[in-house]
Amino acid sequence: MSVWILTPRRILWDVVCIAEVLVSVVVHLSYGLSVFGSAVWIDVMSTLSASRPQSRRHAHARVHPIVDENGENFKFVADDDDEGATTRAVKQQHVEGLGAHVLEGHHEKPPIVLLHGIFGFGKEKLGSLSYWGGAEQRYDRILVPDLGALTSIHDRACLLFYYLKGGTVDFGLKRSQQFGHSQFGRTYEQGHYAEWDENHPVHLVGHSSGVQVARHLQHMLAEKAFPGHKTTSADWVLSVTSLSGAMNGTTRVFLDGICPEDGQTMKTISLLQLLRIGVLFYEWLDIPALKKYYAFGFDHYNLSRHKAGMSGLRDTMLGRSGPFAARNWVIPDLSIQHAVEVNKKLQTYPNTYYFSYATKHTRKVFSQILPKSFLGTHPLLFLRALQICLWRHPSHLPPPYDVYRDEDWQDNDGALNTVSQLYPRIPIEHPHCEIGTESTNDEVLQPGIWYYTTLQADHIYFVVNRDRAGVHFDLLYDGIFQRCHTQMRRVLKSQPAEAVKSLCNL
């Protein structure tokens, strides 16, 4: 019988752990509330501005571009000049076409679908605030679905399929029984891209966990996993672009509260435990005004007080039921152990183009990897960036995969290890090729290969707040969108094998 002896060192360690959790809670809660408050403030000010007389708004006229069908800016006019009404009408039509508008498949340009990451949101949430920092307004035929802030990768992939194709979301009978939720979710009366098929494919761009949603969806398409849709294939996806993508898991989940023993269960005292309590209470309250602005994506668990009652809240809080008890949420999906298992089935398909923009905000100081700078890293991420640099896998546990080395996982962007973002590499490496940041449309690309590059930035440098990245933001998204709208069409034609080999030295 073992006896737990409280030593001064043990007490000090427990105090440090509790203090770290409290600091993390304050930092994350402050950031979350600031984003939520910003969204409400923007909507309130927009409403007030719209109600002002025309003469009062004239002094604050802003210039907006009218965008042509090819995504090029060809004219700039002010809101309140003689053509202001026309500009606003065109702009409104353009913006609606990016998110809520239903796209037609006969258009020669495949649409681009932007997939948010953890704690992210789509066009339907947080009012006028954009997860993508307004990047979706730069080009036409861009869709921005809301897939739930903490929904599991599999469930997000299901939501995304029916968001595009239309119909009632079907999570699968077997899976719903396994994880204790409803088989069916919301109904899309009309898909946002109903003509989606092999001849009318899509480009998928995912940030953080969003790229795993893209890869999982493509796998499900290849496996014909959606009932009533027996003609699906991997070729329904023309390209996948990863931006700070979590393709191989991250050691951060262990710092947040996931046990390194299995990569699934939560520690008793951790940031994730406090998050679990807050999310369950939020979902149970089910306040329409709040859910309109932000949703964690657990509606299929029927956690609302109207359905679950007090007994349901008690059971979920005690870990007897719900997404956290079933481990059917996004954080366990981001552990290295889970990545090893899921990457065994997720393929890199021969007719799809793959691109990855990894981010790194660390540097080597003598022999130690450390955050690049305090001021240059977002306050939400600096502490975790340092902790990820210092993380070591417990020596008494078997490594998460055969060739695991701590030093490979030290470079990071404050949320994800850089090595995880490059390309799928565990348990086996997928075909890959490193390219420079200054790629051009004249380069000959080959499908079935992950083209990757590394950018000096933290994890949220290119999302939410466009002003942080400035011109780098514009260059990044312009490059991604132009390649999807132009280069991908051009490289669909057969290319000489010699030209392909000269690019990647294959």
C-alpha positions in Angstrom: 0.0 0.0 0.0 1.6 3.3 -1.1 1.4 6.4 1.1 1.4 9.8 -0.4 3.7 12.0 1.6 3.4 15.7 1.4 6.9 17.1 1.1 7.8 20.8 0.9 8.8 20.2 -2.7 5.5 18.6 -3.5 3.6 21.4 -1.9 5.6 24.0 -3.8 5.0 22.1 -7.1 1.2 22.0 -6.5 1.1 25.7 -5.7 3.0 26.5 -8.9 0.6 24.3 -10.9 -2.5 26.0 -9.4 -1.0 29.4 -10.0 -0.2 28.6 -13.6 -3.8 27.4 -14.1 -5.2 30.6 -12.6 -2.9 32.8 -14.8 -3.9 30.8 -17.9 -7.6 31.3 -17.0 -7.2 35.0 -16.6 -5.3 35.4 -19.9 -7.7 33.2 -21.9 -10.9 34.6 -20.4 -9.7 38.2 -20.9 -9.0 37.5 -24.5 -12.2 35.7 -25.1 -14.3 38.4 -23.5 -12.4 41.1 -25.4 -13.2 39.3 -28.7 -16.9 38.8 -27.7 -17.1 42.4 -26.5 -15.6 43.7 -29.8 -18.1 41.8 -31.8 -21.0 43.3 -29.8 -19.5 46.8 -30.0 -19.0 46.6 -33.7 -22.6 45.6 -34.2 -23.9 48.3 -31.9 -21.9 51.0 -33.7 -22.9 49.7 -37.1 -26.6 49.9 -36.1 -26.1 53.4 -34.7 -24.2 54.5 -37.9 -27.0 53.1 -40.1 -29.6 55.1 -38.2 -27.7 58.5 -38.5 -28.9 61.1 -41.1 -27.0 61.1 -44.4 -25.6 64.6 -43.8 -24.0 63.6 -40.5 -22.3 60.5 -42.0 -20.8 62.4 -45.0 -18.0 63.7 -42.9 -16.9 60.2 -42.1 -17.2 58.7 -45.6 -14.9 55.8 -46.3 -13.6 54.5 -49.6 -14.4 51.0 -50.7 -13.5 49.1 -53.8 -16.0 47.7 -56.3 -14.8 44.3 -57.1 -15.3 42.7 -60.5 -16.1 39.0 -61.1 -12.5 38.1 -61.3 -11.7 39.5 -57.9 -9.8 42.6 -59.2 -10.4 46.1 -57.8 -11.3 48.3 -60.7 -12.9 51.3 -59.0 -12.9 53.1 -55.7 -15.7 55.3 -54.6 -16.8 56.8 -51.2 -19.8 55.6 -49.2 -21.5 59.0 -49.4 -20.6 60.4 -52.8 -23.0 60.3 -55.8 -22.3 56.6 -56.3 -22.4 55.7 -52.7 -25.6 53.8 -52.8 -24.3 51.8 -55.7 -21.1 51.1 -53.9 -22.8 49.9 -50.8 -25.2 47.7 -52.8 -22.3 46.1 -54.7 -20.3 45.7 -51.5 -23.2 44.1 -49.6 -23.9 41.8 -52.5 -20.3 40.8 -52.6 -20.0 40.1 -48.9 -23.2 38.1 -48.7 -21.9 35.9 -51.5 -18.9 35.0 -49.4 -20.7 33.5 -46.5 -24.5 32.9 -46.6 -25.1 33.1 -50.3 -25.7 29.9 -52.2 -23.1 29.4 -55.0 -23.8 27.9 -58.4 -21.7 25.0 -59.6 -21.5 25.9 -63.3 -19.1 28.8 -62.5 -15.7 28.1 -63.8 -14.0 28.9 -60.5 -14.3 26.3 -57.7 -15.3 28.0 -54.5 -12.8 28.4 -51.6 -14.1 27.2 -48.2 -12.4 28.7 -45.1 -12.3 26.3 -42.1 -11.7 27.9 -38.7 -9.7 26.3 -35.9 -10.4 25.7 -32.3 -12.5 28.4 -30.6 -13.1 29.7 -34.1 -16.4 30.8 -35.7 -17.9 31.2 -39.1 -19.8 34.0 -40.8 -23.0 33.3 -38.9 -21.4 34.0 -35.5 -20.0 37.0 -33.6 -21.9 39.5 -35.7 -19.7 41.4 -38.1 -16.4 40.2 -36.7 -14.4 38.0 -39.0 -12.3 35.1 -37.8 -10.3 35.5 -41.0 -9.6 39.2 -40.4 -11.8 40.1 -43.4 -9.7 38.1 -45.8 -12.9 36.5 -47.2 -13.9 39.9 -48.6 -10.9 40.1 -50.8 -12.2 37.7 -53.5 -15.5 36.2 -54.7 -16.8 32.7 -54.3 -15.6 32.2 -50.7 -17.6 30.4 -48.1 -17.1 30.7 -44.4 -19.0 28.0 -42.5 -19.4 27.9 -38.7 -18.5 24.4 -37.5 -18.6 24.8 -33.8 -15.8 26.1 -31.5 -15.0 22.8 -29.8 -16.8 20.2 -31.9 -14.7 17.1 -32.7 -12.9 16.8 -36.0 -15.2 14.0 -37.2 -18.4 16.0 -36.3 -17.1 19.1 -38.0 -16.4 17.1 -41.2 -20.0 15.9 -41.1 -21.3 19.5 -40.6 -19.2 20.7 -43.4 -20.4 18.1 -45.9 -24.1 19.0 -45.3 -23.3 22.7 -45.2 -22.1 22.5 -48.7 -24.3 19.8 -50.1 -27.5 20.4 -48.2 -29.8 18.2 -46.1 -29.9 17.0 -42.5 -26.6 16.4 -40.8 -26.1 12.7 -40.2 -23.3 11.9 -37.8 -23.8 8.1 -38.3 -25.8 5.7 -36.2 -22.9 3.7 -34.9 -20.9 6.8 -33.9 -23.9 8.5 -32.2 -24.5 5.4 -30.1 -20.8 5.1 -29.3 -20.5 8.8 -28.1 -24.0 9.2 -26.7 -25.5 12.0 -28.9 -28.2 12.4 -31.5 -27.6 10.8 -34.9 -29.0 13.8 -36.7 -28.2 17.5 -36.4 -29.4 20.7 -38.0 -31.0 20.8 -41.5 -29.7 22.9 -44.4 -32.7 23.4 -46.6 -30.3 24.2 -49.5 -26.6 23.5 -49.6 -24.3 26.5 -50.0 -22.8 24.6 -53.0 -25.4 22.0 -53.9 -23.8 21.1 -57.2 -20.6 20.0 -55.4 -19.3 16.9 -57.0 -16.2 15.6 -58.9 -16.8 18.0 -61.8 -17.5 20.9 -59.4 -14.9 20.5 -56.7 -13.9 22.9 -53.9 -10.7 24.3 -52.4 -10.4 23.8 -48.7 -8.3 26.2 -46.6 -8.0 25.3 -42.9 -6.4 27.2 -40.0 -5.1 25.2 -37.0 -7.5 22.2 -36.5 -9.4 23.3 -39.6 -6.9 21.4 -41.8 -7.7 18.2 -40.1 -11.4 18.8 -40.8 -10.5 19.1 -44.5 -8.4 16.0 -44.5 -11.1 14.0 -42.6 -13.8 15.2 -44.9 -11.8 14.1 -47.9 -11.3 10.7 -46.3 -15.0 10.4 -45.7 -15.7 11.4 -49.3 -13.3 8.7 -50.5 -14.9 6.1 -48.3 -18.4 7.1 -49.4 -19.3 7.6 -45.7 -22.4 9.8 -46.2 -25.7 7.9 -46.4 -27.6 8.6 -49.7 -24.4 10.0 -51.4 -22.8 7.0 -53.0 -20.9 8.8 -55.7 -18.6 10.9 -53.5 -14.8 10.6 -54.0 -11.6 12.3 -52.9 -11.7 14.2 -56.2 -14.5 16.4 -54.8 -11.6 18.3 -53.3 -9.3 20.1 -55.7 -6.8 21.5 -53.1 -6.2 21.6 -49.4 -4.3 24.5 -47.9 -3.1 24.4 -44.3 -2.4 27.5 -42.3 -0.7 26.7 -39.0 -2.3 23.3 -39.3 -2.4 20.7 -36.6 -1.6 17.7 -38.8 0.5 15.7 -36.3 -0.9 16.8 -32.9 0.6 19.2 -30.4 2.3 19.0 -27.0 0.3 22.0 -25.9 -2.7 19.8 -25.1 -0.6 18.2 -22.3 0.1 21.7 -20.9 -3.6 22.6 -21.0 -4.6 19.5 -19.1 -4.6 16.4 -21.3 -2.8 13.4 -19.7 0.3 12.4 -21.6 -0.4 8.8 -20.7 -3.2 8.4 -23.3 -3.7 11.7 -24.9 -7.4 11.6 -24.1 -8.3 12.0 -20.4 -8.1 15.3 -18.5 -6.1 16.0 -15.4 -8.1 16.8 -12.3 -6.7 20.3 -11.9 -6.2 22.0 -15.2 -7.3 24.8 -17.5 -9.4 22.3 -19.5 -11.4 21.2 -16.4 -12.4 24.9 -15.8 -13.2 25.2 -19.5 -15.3 22.1 -19.4 -17.4 23.5 -16.5 -17.9 26.8 -18.2 -18.9 25.3 -21.5 -21.4 22.9 -20.0 -23.0 25.6 -18.0 -23.1 27.9 -21.1 -24.7 25.1 -23.2 -27.2 24.3 -20.4 -28.4 27.9 -20.0 -29.1 28.0 -23.7 -29.6 31.8 -23.9 -30.6 32.5 -27.5 -29.0 36.0 -27.5 -25.7 34.4 -26.5 -25.9 31.4 -28.7 -26.6 33.7 -31.7 -23.2 35.2 -31.2 -21.2 32.2 -30.2 -21.7 28.4 -30.0 -19.4 25.6 -28.9 -21.1 23.2 -31.3 -22.7 20.6 -29.0 -26.3 21.0 -30.0 -26.4 17.3 -31.0 -25.8 16.4 -27.3 -29.1 18.1 -26.2 -27.4 19.8 -23.2 -30.0 22.6 -23.0 -31.9 23.1 -19.7 -35.1 22.7 -21.7 -34.1 19.2 -22.7 -31.6 18.0 -20.1 -33.0 19.6 -17.0 -31.1 19.7 -13.7 -30.4 16.0 -13.8 -28.7 16.4 -17.2 -26.5 19.3 -15.9 -25.6 17.2 -12.9 -24.6 14.2 -15.0 -22.5 16.2 -17.4 -20.8 18.1 -14.6 -19.9 14.8 -12.9 -18.6 13.3 -16.1 -21.3 10.7 -16.6 -22.4 11.9 -20.0 -21.8 14.6 -22.6 -19.0 15.3 -25.1 -16.3 15.6 -22.4 -17.2 12.3 -20.8 -17.3 10.7 -24.2 -14.0 12.5 -25.2 -15.8 13.6 -28.4 -14.4 17.1 -28.6 -11.6 18.8 -30.4 -8.8 18.9 -27.8 -8.2 15.2 -27.5 -8.2 15.1 -31.3 -5.1 17.3 -31.2 -3.0 15.0 -29.0 0.0 13.4 -30.7 -1.4 9.9 -29.8 -4.6 10.6 -31.6 -2.7 12.1 -34.6 -0.8 8.9 -34.9 -3.9 6.8 -35.1 -5.9 9.1 -37.4 -3.0 9.6 -39.8 -2.9 5.9 -40.4 -6.1 6.3 -42.4 -6.0 9.8 -43.7 -4.3 9.8 -47.1 -2.7 12.3 -49.4 -4.7 11.7 -52.6 -3.1 11.7 -56.1 -5.4 14.2 -57.7 -5.5 16.8 -55.0 -3.0 19.7 -54.5 -1.7 20.2 -51.0 -0.1 23.3 -49.5 1.1 24.1 -46.0 2.1 27.3 -44.3 3.8 26.5 -41.0 4.4 29.2 -38.4 7.3 29.5 -36.0 7.9 32.2 -33.4 10.9 30.8 -31.6 14.7 31.0 -31.9 17.7 29.2 -30.5 19.5 31.0 -27.6 22.8 29.2 -27.0 21.5 25.6 -26.8 17.9 26.3 -25.8 14.9 27.0 -28.0 13.0 30.1 -26.6 10.2 32.4 -27.8 11.5 34.9 -30.3 10.3 38.0 -28.5 8.0 39.0 -25.7 6.5 42.0 -27.5 6.2 40.3 -30.9 4.2 37.3 -29.5 0.5 37.7 -28.8 -0.1 37.9 -25.0 -2.5 34.9 -25.3 0.4 32.8 -26.6 3.7 33.9 -24.9 3.4 31.7 -21.8 2.4 28.6 -23.7 5.2 29.3 -26.3 7.7 29.2 -23.5 6.2 26.1 -21.9 6.1 24.2 -25.3 9.8 25.0 -25.7 10.5 23.5 -22.3 8.2 20.5 -22.5 9.7 17.1 -22.2 7.8 13.9 -22.6 7.7 12.0 -19.2 10.6 9.6 -19.1 8.6 6.9 -17.4 6.1 6.8 -20.3 6.6 5.2 -23.7 7.0 7.7 -26.5 3.9 8.6 -28.5 5.6 7.2 -31.6 8.7 5.2 -32.4 11.1 7.9 -33.5 9.8 10.7 -31.1 12.4 13.2 -29.9 11.7 16.1 -27.6 14.0 18.5 -29.5 11.9 18.0 -32.7 8.9 19.5 -30.9 10.4 22.6 -29.3 10.0 25.1 -32.1 6.4 26.4 -32.0 4.1 29.3 -32.6 2.5 29.5 -29.2 -0.2 27.0 -29.8 1.2 24.3 -32.1 4.6 22.7 -32.6 6.1 23.8 -36.0 7.1 20.2 -36.8 3.4 19.3 -36.7 2.4 21.9 -39.2 4.7 21.1 -42.1 3.0 18.0 -43.6 1.6 14.7 -42.3 4.6 12.8 -41.0 3.6 10.4 -38.2 3.5 7.5 -38.2 4.8 7.7 -41.8 5.8 10.7 -43.8 3.6 11.7 -46.8 5.1 13.0 -50.0 6.4 16.5 -49.4 8.4 19.3 -51.0 9.7 22.5 -49.3 9.2 25.6 -51.4 10.1 29.3 -50.8 7.7 31.9 -49.6 8.1 33.8 -52.9 6.3 31.2 -55.1 5.0 32.3 -58.4 2.1 31.2 -60.7 4.7 30.0 -63.2 5.8 27.1 -61.0 4.7 23.7 -62.1 3.0 21.9 -59.3 2.2 18.2 -58.9 -0.9 16.8 -57.1 -0.4 14.3 -54.3 2.5 16.2 -52.7 2.5 18.5 -49.7 4.3 21.8 -50.7 5.3 23.5 -47.5 7.0 26.6 -46.2 7.7 28.2 -42.8 6.7 31.7 -41.8 7.9 33.7 -38.9 4.7 34.4 -37.0 2.7 33.2 -34.0 -0.4 31.1 -34.3 -3.0 33.8 -34.6 -0.9 36.3 -36.6 -3.0 35.8 -39.7 -6.5 35.6 -38.2 -9.0 37.8 -36.4 -6.9 41.0 -36.3 -5.7 41.9 -39.8 -3.8 45.0 -38.5 -1.2 42.8 -36.6 0.1 41.3 -39.8 -0.5 44.3 -42.1 0.9 43.9 -45.6 2.0 40.3 -44.7 -1.7 39.4 -44.2 -2.6 40.7 -47.7 0.3 39.0 -49.4 -0.5 35.6 -47.7 -4.2 35.5 -48.6 -3.8 37.1 -52.0 -1.3 34.3 -52.8 -3.6 31.6 -51.5 -6.7 32.9 -53.3 -5.0 33.7 -56.6 -3.4 30.3 -56.7 -6.8 28.6 -56.1 -8.5 30.8 -58.7 -5.9 30.7 -61.4 -2.9 28.4 -61.0 -5.0 25.4 -59.9 -7.0 25.6 -63.1 -3.9 25.8 -65.2 -2.1 22.9 -63.6 -5.1 20.7 -64.1 -3.6 20.1 -67.6 -1.0 17.4 -67.9 2.5 18.7 -67.3 5.9 17.3 -68.4 7.4 15.0 -65.7 10.7 16.8 -66.1 9.2 20.1 -65.1 7.7 18.7 -62.0 11.0 17.0 -60.9 12.9 20.2 -61.5 10.7 22.0 -58.9 11.0 19.5 -56.1 14.1 17.7 -56.9 12.2 14.4 -56.7 
